[in-house]
Amino acid sequence: MNITEKLNQFIADLQGQFVEVSDSSNINQCYDLAANWVIALGIPKSTISHLYAYEVYTKPNTNTKDYFDLISNTPDFIPQDGDLAVFDKTAGNIAGHIGIALGGGTTKSFK
């Protein structure tokens, strides 16, 4: 099964559901969906385990570097199906954000 097929199945299996993978004191966070995707790919959850979402990119551990290419968001980059997109922290969001790219993107936006 290729990555697009695997992603489509992952989405179909979880449609309309909340996902809790890691910390029941902080339920249904963006990290939980990303961690569940990593697990579905057969990658150790430790590859993206950090206190804050943005740290997956800014403080990658050895496992992160072993399993993922860390790609900067350049003006010509377009996320591909199944990529983990990591957003930096802001004044109003100290944790940043992590999500799964669903394809269909351009240099201006993606699903």
PyMOL CGO cylinders between C-alpha atoms (Angstrom):
from pymol import cmd
from pymol.cgo import CYLINDER

trace = [
    CYLINDER, 0.00, 0.00, 0.00, 1.49, 3.38, -0.97, 0.3, 1, 1, 1, 1, 1, 1,
    CYLINDER, 1.49, 3.38, -0.97, 1.50, 6.41, 1.33, 0.3, 1, 1, 1, 1, 1, 1,
    CYLINDER, 1.50, 6.41, 1.33, -1.58, 8.01, -0.27, 0.3, 1, 1, 1, 1, 1, 1,
    CYLINDER, -1.58, 8.01, -0.27, -3.60, 4.80, 0.10, 0.3, 1, 1, 1, 1, 1, 1,
    CYLINDER, -3.60, 4.80, 0.10, -2.40, 4.38, 3.67, 0.3, 1, 1, 1, 1, 1, 1,
    CYLINDER, -2.40, 4.38, 3.67, -3.32, 8.00, 4.46, 0.3, 1, 1, 1, 1, 1, 1,
    CYLINDER, -3.32, 8.00, 4.46, -6.77, 7.63, 2.90, 0.3, 1, 1, 1, 1, 1, 1,
    CYLINDER, -6.77, 7.63, 2.90, -7.39, 4.50, 4.97, 0.3, 1, 1, 1, 1, 1, 1,
    CYLINDER, -7.39, 4.50, 4.97, -6.12, 6.25, 8.12, 0.3, 1, 1, 1, 1, 1, 1,
    CYLINDER, -6.12, 6.25, 8.12, -8.55, 9.13, 7.51, 0.3, 1, 1, 1, 1, 1, 1,
    CYLINDER, -8.55, 9.13, 7.51, -11.45, 6.81, 6.74, 0.3, 1, 1, 1, 1, 1, 1,
    CYLINDER, -11.45, 6.81, 6.74, -10.84, 4.79, 9.90, 0.3, 1, 1, 1, 1, 1, 1,
    CYLINDER, -10.84, 4.79, 9.90, -10.82, 7.90, 12.11, 0.3, 1, 1, 1, 1, 1, 1,
    CYLINDER, -10.82, 7.90, 12.11, -13.47, 10.02, 10.39, 0.3, 1, 1, 1, 1, 1, 1,
    CYLINDER, -13.47, 10.02, 10.39, -15.51, 11.88, 13.01, 0.3, 1, 1, 1, 1, 1, 1,
    CYLINDER, -15.51, 11.88, 13.01, -13.50, 10.55, 15.95, 0.3, 1, 1, 1, 1, 1, 1,
    CYLINDER, -13.50, 10.55, 15.95, -11.28, 12.18, 18.51, 0.3, 1, 1, 1, 1, 1, 1,
    CYLINDER, -11.28, 12.18, 18.51, -7.84, 10.64, 18.95, 0.3, 1, 1, 1, 1, 1, 1,
    CYLINDER, -7.84, 10.64, 18.95, -6.03, 10.21, 22.25, 0.3, 1, 1, 1, 1, 1, 1,
    CYLINDER, -6.03, 10.21, 22.25, -2.60, 8.61, 22.15, 0.3, 1, 1, 1, 1, 1, 1,
    CYLINDER, -2.60, 8.61, 22.15, -0.36, 10.06, 24.77, 0.3, 1, 1, 1, 1, 1, 1,
    CYLINDER, -0.36, 10.06, 24.77, -1.51, 12.24, 27.66, 0.3, 1, 1, 1, 1, 1, 1,
    CYLINDER, -1.51, 12.24, 27.66, -5.03, 11.83, 29.01, 0.3, 1, 1, 1, 1, 1, 1,
    CYLINDER, -5.03, 11.83, 29.01, -4.57, 14.96, 31.14, 0.3, 1, 1, 1, 1, 1, 1,
    CYLINDER, -4.57, 14.96, 31.14, -4.38, 16.97, 27.91, 0.3, 1, 1, 1, 1, 1, 1,
    CYLINDER, -4.38, 16.97, 27.91, -6.83, 15.16, 25.65, 0.3, 1, 1, 1, 1, 1, 1,
    CYLINDER, -6.83, 15.16, 25.65, -7.43, 15.28, 21.92, 0.3, 1, 1, 1, 1, 1, 1,
    CYLINDER, -7.43, 15.28, 21.92, -4.52, 17.52, 20.99, 0.3, 1, 1, 1, 1, 1, 1,
    CYLINDER, -4.52, 17.52, 20.99, -2.94, 17.92, 17.56, 0.3, 1, 1, 1, 1, 1, 1,
    CYLINDER, -2.94, 17.92, 17.56, 0.01, 15.84, 18.77, 0.3, 1, 1, 1, 1, 1, 1,
    CYLINDER, 0.01, 15.84, 18.77, -2.27, 12.85, 19.35, 0.3, 1, 1, 1, 1, 1, 1,
    CYLINDER, -2.27, 12.85, 19.35, -3.35, 12.70, 15.72, 0.3, 1, 1, 1, 1, 1, 1,
    CYLINDER, -3.35, 12.70, 15.72, 0.23, 13.12, 14.50, 0.3, 1, 1, 1, 1, 1, 1,
    CYLINDER, 0.23, 13.12, 14.50, 1.44, 10.43, 16.92, 0.3, 1, 1, 1, 1, 1, 1,
    CYLINDER, 1.44, 10.43, 16.92, -1.29, 8.08, 15.76, 0.3, 1, 1, 1, 1, 1, 1,
    CYLINDER, -1.29, 8.08, 15.76, -0.21, 8.66, 12.13, 0.3, 1, 1, 1, 1, 1, 1,
    CYLINDER, -0.21, 8.66, 12.13, 3.41, 7.93, 13.02, 0.3, 1, 1, 1, 1, 1, 1,
    CYLINDER, 3.41, 7.93, 13.02, 2.34, 4.71, 14.75, 0.3, 1, 1, 1, 1, 1, 1,
    CYLINDER, 2.34, 4.71, 14.75, 0.21, 3.76, 11.71, 0.3, 1, 1, 1, 1, 1, 1,
    CYLINDER, 0.21, 3.76, 11.71, 3.32, 4.14, 9.57, 0.3, 1, 1, 1, 1, 1, 1,
    CYLINDER, 3.32, 4.14, 9.57, 5.20, 1.74, 11.84, 0.3, 1, 1, 1, 1, 1, 1,
    CYLINDER, 5.20, 1.74, 11.84, 7.50, 4.48, 13.13, 0.3, 1, 1, 1, 1, 1, 1,
    CYLINDER, 7.50, 4.48, 13.13, 8.27, 4.75, 16.87, 0.3, 1, 1, 1, 1, 1, 1,
    CYLINDER, 8.27, 4.75, 16.87, 6.19, 7.43, 18.59, 0.3, 1, 1, 1, 1, 1, 1,
    CYLINDER, 6.19, 7.43, 18.59, 9.41, 8.68, 20.16, 0.3, 1, 1, 1, 1, 1, 1,
    CYLINDER, 9.41, 8.68, 20.16, 10.36, 10.22, 16.81, 0.3, 1, 1, 1, 1, 1, 1,
    CYLINDER, 10.36, 10.22, 16.81, 8.00, 13.11, 17.54, 0.3, 1, 1, 1, 1, 1, 1,
    CYLINDER, 8.00, 13.11, 17.54, 7.83, 13.06, 21.35, 0.3, 1, 1, 1, 1, 1, 1,
    CYLINDER, 7.83, 13.06, 21.35, 8.40, 16.57, 22.70, 0.3, 1, 1, 1, 1, 1, 1,
    CYLINDER, 8.40, 16.57, 22.70, 6.75, 18.85, 25.23, 0.3, 1, 1, 1, 1, 1, 1,
    CYLINDER, 6.75, 18.85, 25.23, 5.54, 21.25, 22.52, 0.3, 1, 1, 1, 1, 1, 1,
    CYLINDER, 5.54, 21.25, 22.52, 4.53, 20.54, 18.92, 0.3, 1, 1, 1, 1, 1, 1,
    CYLINDER, 4.53, 20.54, 18.92, 6.93, 23.05, 17.37, 0.3, 1, 1, 1, 1, 1, 1,
    CYLINDER, 6.93, 23.05, 17.37, 9.88, 21.24, 19.00, 0.3, 1, 1, 1, 1, 1, 1,
    CYLINDER, 9.88, 21.24, 19.00, 9.44, 18.28, 16.66, 0.3, 1, 1, 1, 1, 1, 1,
    CYLINDER, 9.44, 18.28, 16.66, 11.15, 20.50, 14.09, 0.3, 1, 1, 1, 1, 1, 1,
    CYLINDER, 11.15, 20.50, 14.09, 13.26, 22.82, 16.25, 0.3, 1, 1, 1, 1, 1, 1,
    CYLINDER, 13.26, 22.82, 16.25, 14.63, 20.14, 18.59, 0.3, 1, 1, 1, 1, 1, 1,
    CYLINDER, 14.63, 20.14, 18.59, 14.65, 16.92, 16.59, 0.3, 1, 1, 1, 1, 1, 1,
    CYLINDER, 14.65, 16.92, 16.59, 15.97, 13.87, 18.38, 0.3, 1, 1, 1, 1, 1, 1,
    CYLINDER, 15.97, 13.87, 18.38, 18.05, 11.11, 16.81, 0.3, 1, 1, 1, 1, 1, 1,
    CYLINDER, 18.05, 11.11, 16.81, 14.94, 9.07, 15.95, 0.3, 1, 1, 1, 1, 1, 1,
    CYLINDER, 14.94, 9.07, 15.95, 13.35, 12.09, 14.27, 0.3, 1, 1, 1, 1, 1, 1,
    CYLINDER, 13.35, 12.09, 14.27, 16.41, 12.48, 12.06, 0.3, 1, 1, 1, 1, 1, 1,
    CYLINDER, 16.41, 12.48, 12.06, 16.49, 8.73, 11.33, 0.3, 1, 1, 1, 1, 1, 1,
    CYLINDER, 16.49, 8.73, 11.33, 12.87, 8.57, 10.13, 0.3, 1, 1, 1, 1, 1, 1,
    CYLINDER, 12.87, 8.57, 10.13, 12.08, 12.03, 8.76, 0.3, 1, 1, 1, 1, 1, 1,
    CYLINDER, 12.08, 12.03, 8.76, 13.56, 14.59, 6.42, 0.3, 1, 1, 1, 1, 1, 1,
    CYLINDER, 13.56, 14.59, 6.42, 13.35, 17.99, 8.12, 0.3, 1, 1, 1, 1, 1, 1,
    CYLINDER, 13.35, 17.99, 8.12, 12.37, 20.34, 5.31, 0.3, 1, 1, 1, 1, 1, 1,
    CYLINDER, 12.37, 20.34, 5.31, 12.12, 24.10, 5.73, 0.3, 1, 1, 1, 1, 1, 1,
    CYLINDER, 12.12, 24.10, 5.73, 9.06, 25.92, 4.50, 0.3, 1, 1, 1, 1, 1, 1,
    CYLINDER, 9.06, 25.92, 4.50, 10.58, 27.66, 1.50, 0.3, 1, 1, 1, 1, 1, 1,
    CYLINDER, 10.58, 27.66, 1.50, 8.61, 29.73, -1.05, 0.3, 1, 1, 1, 1, 1, 1,
    CYLINDER, 8.61, 29.73, -1.05, 8.51, 26.79, -3.49, 0.3, 1, 1, 1, 1, 1, 1,
    CYLINDER, 8.51, 26.79, -3.49, 7.87, 23.91, -1.05, 0.3, 1, 1, 1, 1, 1, 1,
    CYLINDER, 7.87, 23.91, -1.05, 4.57, 22.02, -1.29, 0.3, 1, 1, 1, 1, 1, 1,
    CYLINDER, 4.57, 22.02, -1.29, 3.78, 19.44, 1.43, 0.3, 1, 1, 1, 1, 1, 1,
    CYLINDER, 3.78, 19.44, 1.43, 3.01, 15.96, 0.12, 0.3, 1, 1, 1, 1, 1, 1,
    CYLINDER, 3.01, 15.96, 0.12, 0.38, 13.45, 1.24, 0.3, 1, 1, 1, 1, 1, 1,
    CYLINDER, 0.38, 13.45, 1.24, 1.20, 12.26, 4.74, 0.3, 1, 1, 1, 1, 1, 1,
    CYLINDER, 1.20, 12.26, 4.74, 3.85, 14.85, 5.55, 0.3, 1, 1, 1, 1, 1, 1,
    CYLINDER, 3.85, 14.85, 5.55, 3.84, 16.15, 9.09, 0.3, 1, 1, 1, 1, 1, 1,
    CYLINDER, 3.84, 16.15, 9.09, 3.55, 19.92, 9.00, 0.3, 1, 1, 1, 1, 1, 1,
    CYLINDER, 3.55, 19.92, 9.00, 4.98, 21.65, 12.06, 0.3, 1, 1, 1, 1, 1, 1,
    CYLINDER, 4.98, 21.65, 12.06, 4.05, 25.24, 12.87, 0.3, 1, 1, 1, 1, 1, 1,
    CYLINDER, 4.05, 25.24, 12.87, 6.10, 27.44, 15.19, 0.3, 1, 1, 1, 1, 1, 1,
    CYLINDER, 6.10, 27.44, 15.19, 4.85, 28.88, 18.46, 0.3, 1, 1, 1, 1, 1, 1,
    CYLINDER, 4.85, 28.88, 18.46, 3.28, 32.32, 18.52, 0.3, 1, 1, 1, 1, 1, 1,
    CYLINDER, 3.28, 32.32, 18.52, 2.48, 34.85, 21.23, 0.3, 1, 1, 1, 1, 1, 1,
    CYLINDER, 2.48, 34.85, 21.23, -0.99, 33.33, 21.55, 0.3, 1, 1, 1, 1, 1, 1,
    CYLINDER, -0.99, 33.33, 21.55, 0.04, 29.69, 21.12, 0.3, 1, 1, 1, 1, 1, 1,
    CYLINDER, 0.04, 29.69, 21.12, 3.08, 28.60, 23.09, 0.3, 1, 1, 1, 1, 1, 1,
    CYLINDER, 3.08, 28.60, 23.09, 2.93, 25.00, 21.82, 0.3, 1, 1, 1, 1, 1, 1,
    CYLINDER, 2.93, 25.00, 21.82, 2.83, 25.60, 18.09, 0.3, 1, 1, 1, 1, 1, 1,
    CYLINDER, 2.83, 25.60, 18.09, 0.95, 23.03, 16.02, 0.3, 1, 1, 1, 1, 1, 1,
    CYLINDER, 0.95, 23.03, 16.02, 1.54, 19.77, 14.19, 0.3, 1, 1, 1, 1, 1, 1,
    CYLINDER, 1.54, 19.77, 14.19, -0.73, 18.29, 11.55, 0.3, 1, 1, 1, 1, 1, 1,
    CYLINDER, -0.73, 18.29, 11.55, -0.85, 15.83, 8.69, 0.3, 1, 1, 1, 1, 1, 1,
    CYLINDER, -0.85, 15.83, 8.69, -0.76, 17.21, 5.16, 0.3, 1, 1, 1, 1, 1, 1,
    CYLINDER, -0.76, 17.21, 5.16, -3.50, 15.74, 3.03, 0.3, 1, 1, 1, 1, 1, 1,
    CYLINDER, -3.50, 15.74, 3.03, -2.11, 16.77, -0.31, 0.3, 1, 1, 1, 1, 1, 1,
    CYLINDER, -2.11, 16.77, -0.31, -3.77, 19.01, -2.85, 0.3, 1, 1, 1, 1, 1, 1,
    CYLINDER, -3.77, 19.01, -2.85, -1.49, 21.88, -1.93, 0.3, 1, 1, 1, 1, 1, 1,
    CYLINDER, -1.49, 21.88, -1.93, 0.14, 24.80, -3.61, 0.3, 1, 1, 1, 1, 1, 1,
    CYLINDER, 0.14, 24.80, -3.61, 2.91, 27.12, -2.46, 0.3, 1, 1, 1, 1, 1, 1,
    CYLINDER, 2.91, 27.12, -2.46, 0.18, 29.18, -0.74, 0.3, 1, 1, 1, 1, 1, 1,
    CYLINDER, 0.18, 29.18, -0.74, -1.91, 26.53, 1.06, 0.3, 1, 1, 1, 1, 1, 1,
    CYLINDER, -1.91, 26.53, 1.06, -2.57, 22.84, 1.57, 0.3, 1, 1, 1, 1, 1, 1,
    CYLINDER, -2.57, 22.84, 1.57, -5.16, 20.62, 3.24, 0.3, 1, 1, 1, 1, 1, 1,
]
cmd.load_cgo(trace, "trace")
